[in-house]
Amino acid sequence: MTSAVDMWSIGCIATWLYIHDLLVRGARNMFLLSEGRLPLPLDKLESKELSGNGINFISTLLSRTPSDRLTATTALEHA
């Protein structure tokens, strides 16, 4: 058992705290995102002038593949 789903949740919370909105709305879009048929809409983060490190932090937490997500340890060490 891993904490990958918890790290996904942290990515969602970080996004909400920063842009006060969801990156993806609707079950269909979430399904398409989970299948890799819809990319993360990072333009919402970019439009709020989030730094490259911030965008990398969130996008890595929201990686489609659980093993590619930051762990709690690597998240704490992230720039």
Buried (B, 14 or more C-beta within 10 A) or exposed (E): EEEBEEBBEBBBEBBEEBBEEBBBEEEEBBEBBEEEEBEBBBEBBEEEEBEEEBBBBBBBBBBBEEEEBBBEEEBEEEE
